[in-house]
Amino acid sequence: MENENKEQNFFEKFGLEVTSGEVEIGQTYPIYGMITKILDDTPGNVAVEINFSIRANMAIPDRDKVELLKERSFEPGIFVSTVKSKDGGITVDCSTVVFGRRQQFNA
């Protein structure tokens, strides 16, 4: 229950809402989800899969940032992306990734 309240506060704080519907080619959307697969980790030409279904291309030239992206796979984040194609699945160009705070577990 507490986690649900934190999510509601996050969405209220940033004026976000969760909706579903058709996306339009050329439009930019914040996609909430996680990286579920690294398709190409070549610096400058990174490609990932978001939410098991969206191919996202990213221009990340720095190898250290690519490694950080790989480390944060399967952590929730917001991917600000422009839709490039809907043929055979959605393909986007991702310009910004925002991850939340790292989860800390104490044993």
C-alpha positions in Angstrom: 0.0 0.0 0.0 2.8 2.4 0.9 4.5 1.8 -2.5 1.2 2.6 -4.3 1.1 5.9 -2.5 4.7 6.7 -3.5 3.8 6.1 -7.2 0.7 8.3 -6.9 2.8 11.1 -5.4 5.4 10.7 -8.1 2.8 11.0 -10.9 1.1 14.0 -9.1 4.4 15.7 -8.5 5.4 15.6 -12.2 1.9 15.9 -13.7 2.0 12.5 -15.3 -0.7 10.0 -16.0 -0.9 6.5 -17.4 -2.9 6.2 -20.6 -3.2 3.8 -23.5 -4.0 4.5 -27.1 -2.4 4.8 -30.5 1.0 6.4 -30.9 1.7 8.7 -33.9 4.9 8.5 -35.9 7.0 11.6 -35.3 5.5 12.4 -31.9 7.5 12.2 -28.7 6.2 10.3 -25.7 7.4 9.4 -22.2 7.5 5.6 -22.0 7.4 4.2 -18.5 9.0 0.7 -18.3 12.3 -1.1 -18.2 15.0 -2.3 -20.5 14.2 -6.0 -21.1 17.0 -6.8 -23.6 20.2 -5.2 -24.9 20.1 -5.6 -28.7 23.3 -3.7 -29.6 25.7 -2.2 -27.1 28.0 -0.5 -29.6 28.8 3.1 -28.3 27.0 5.6 -30.5 24.6 3.1 -31.8 22.9 1.4 -28.8 19.7 -0.5 -29.3 17.5 -1.9 -26.5 14.1 -3.5 -26.1 11.8 -1.8 -23.7 8.9 -3.7 -22.0 9.5 -6.8 -24.1 8.1 -5.1 -27.2 9.5 -1.6 -28.1 12.8 -1.2 -29.9 14.6 1.9 -28.8 17.7 3.4 -30.5 20.0 5.5 -28.4 23.0 7.6 -29.4 25.2 7.0 -26.4 28.9 7.6 -27.4 30.5 6.9 -24.0 31.3 3.2 -23.2 30.9 3.9 -19.4 27.4 5.2 -19.9 26.5 2.2 -22.0 27.7 0.0 -19.2 25.6 2.0 -16.7 22.6 1.5 -19.0 23.3 -2.3 -19.0 23.5 -2.3 -15.2 20.2 -0.5 -14.8 18.3 -3.0 -17.1 15.2 -4.3 -15.5 14.9 -1.2 -13.3 11.9 1.0 -13.9 12.6 4.2 -15.8 11.1 6.8 -18.1 12.3 6.8 -21.7 11.5 10.0 -23.6 11.2 8.8 -27.1 10.1 9.8 -30.6 8.2 7.2 -32.6 10.0 6.3 -35.9 8.0 3.3 -37.1 5.0 1.1 -36.2 5.7 -1.5 -38.9 6.3 -4.9 -37.3 6.4 -3.4 -33.8 7.1 0.1 -32.4 10.6 1.5 -33.1 11.6 4.8 -31.3 14.6 7.0 -31.0 15.2 7.6 -27.3 16.7 11.0 -26.4 16.5 10.8 -22.5 16.4 8.1 -19.9 15.4 8.8 -16.3 15.9 6.1 -13.7 14.7 6.3 -10.2 16.9 5.9 -7.1 18.7 2.6 -6.8 17.0 0.1 -4.6 19.1 -0.6 -1.5 18.7 -3.8 0.4 20.3 -4.4 3.8 20.6 -8.0 5.0 
